[in-house]
């Protein structure tokens, strides 16, 4: 088995030159959606394009933490990319639903047990 490939460029270089706004502060559980009418993308680097494609493929909310894992980049790098893309109008960042709006865990367990019994 061959050894894992090392990055040619360190991960922190993925955010070099990004304008990160102060008003957008995505958290690990912030859900990302593609903007319904995105503005012109301009020149985007490869990680930003991969993030946009990942959100497009998902067609639902993708958390910043999930995006970081899928891209293989540190959370802090993806967090800054998310804030930059959201400020440019390419992504929408939404807070996750509060726990009161989530389905009841006990009900989900009953449904899961019923499905397993089939």
Helices and strands as residue ranges (DSSP letters): G 11-15, E 31-34, H 46-58, E 62-63, H 64-71, H 75-87, E 91-94, G 99-101, H 105-117
